[in-house]
Amino acid sequence: MAIDATAHAGTTTEDAGGPVVPAPARPTLDQDTLAELYRLHGGYLLRAMLRVTSGDRGKAEDIVQETLLRAWQNPAAMHRGPEHSGPWLFTVARRIAIDHYRKAAARAQEVSGDVPEDRAGVHDPYDEVLVARDMAVAMAELQPHHRDVLVELHMKGRSMAEVAQLLSVPLGTVKSRNFYAVRALRPILEAHGMAGAG
């Protein structure tokens, strides 16, 4: 999937009837970094978008390409490097997918005359995909013994006694690890823009 970087290059402006002068070039992401972004995150973005678009590969690819175009246009957002840019890319892809969904809903309303509130809401699985991906990225920053307790307690729904038995640690250790894991996770979620998720 290639992005046409030349579409935005060479724009000119006319200076009050004077000669046509090139507009100052906006900084863009270099092609090597863009290619690395796609290598690291493109496959996962596409799979997530396929789920969101109910398997519509063309629409999913359009969303991924538009996401990468925005990355190309915003090099400052990639300042931490391609390997740390996943949350930004997924947030942008989510916004693009929501925009596509809203435009489609608006067109459907124009055709049908229905007001969206009059119809049952359509379940959009992308929010779940995005939250799961962002949560996995955030959880990866925790110490393994904290992450294990959080996964077993909060994601798998086990009781503290079950987790203590499963991890072969005392019940008090599970309680302590859960407390410190939740405390450690909060600033990580805030840094990933997920303060309300914890």
SULLIN-V707719 format. One record per backbone hydrogen bond with DSSP energy under -0.5 kcal/mol. CO is the residue of the C=O (numbers start at 1). NH is the residue of the N-H. If there is no record, write none. Layout:
co=CO nh=NH
co=CO nh=NH
//
This chain:
co=3 nh=5
co=4 nh=7
co=5 nh=8
co=6 nh=9
co=11 nh=23
co=13 nh=21
co=14 nh=16
co=15 nh=18
co=19 nh=15
co=21 nh=13
co=30 nh=34
co=31 nh=35
co=32 nh=36
co=33 nh=37
co=34 nh=38
co=35 nh=39
co=36 nh=40
co=37 nh=41
co=37 nh=42
co=38 nh=42
co=38 nh=43
co=41 nh=45
co=42 nh=46
co=43 nh=47
co=44 nh=48
co=45 nh=49
co=46 nh=50
co=47 nh=51
co=48 nh=52
co=49 nh=53
co=50 nh=55
co=51 nh=54
co=53 nh=56
co=55 nh=57
co=56 nh=60
co=57 nh=61
co=58 nh=62
co=59 nh=63
co=60 nh=64
co=61 nh=65
co=62 nh=66
co=63 nh=67
co=64 nh=68
co=65 nh=69
co=66 nh=70
co=67 nh=71
co=68 nh=72
co=69 nh=73
co=70 nh=74
co=71 nh=74
co=72 nh=29
co=74 nh=77
co=75 nh=78
co=76 nh=79
co=78 nh=81
co=81 nh=84
co=82 nh=85
co=85 nh=89
co=86 nh=90
co=87 nh=91
co=88 nh=92
co=89 nh=93
co=90 nh=94
co=91 nh=95
co=92 nh=96
co=93 nh=97
co=94 nh=98
co=95 nh=99
co=96 nh=100
co=97 nh=101
co=98 nh=102
co=99 nh=103
co=100 nh=104
co=101 nh=105
co=102 nh=106
co=103 nh=107
co=104 nh=108
co=105 nh=109
co=106 nh=110
co=107 nh=111
co=108 nh=112
co=109 nh=113
co=115 nh=118
co=115 nh=119
co=116 nh=119
co=123 nh=125
co=124 nh=127
co=125 nh=129
co=126 nh=130
co=127 nh=131
co=128 nh=132
co=129 nh=133
co=130 nh=134
co=131 nh=135
co=132 nh=136
co=133 nh=137
co=134 nh=138
co=135 nh=139
co=136 nh=140
co=138 nh=141
co=139 nh=142
co=143 nh=146
co=143 nh=147
co=144 nh=148
co=145 nh=149
co=146 nh=150
co=147 nh=151
co=148 nh=152
co=149 nh=153
co=150 nh=154
co=150 nh=155
co=151 nh=155
co=151 nh=156
co=152 nh=158
co=159 nh=163
co=160 nh=164
co=161 nh=165
co=162 nh=166
co=163 nh=167
co=164 nh=168
co=164 nh=169
co=170 nh=173
co=170 nh=174
co=171 nh=175
co=172 nh=176
co=173 nh=177
co=174 nh=178
co=175 nh=179
co=176 nh=180
co=177 nh=181
co=178 nh=182
co=179 nh=183
co=180 nh=184
co=181 nh=185
co=182 nh=186
co=183 nh=187
co=184 nh=188
co=185 nh=189
co=186 nh=190
co=187 nh=191
co=188 nh=192
co=189 nh=194
co=190 nh=193
co=194 nh=197
co=195 nh=198
//
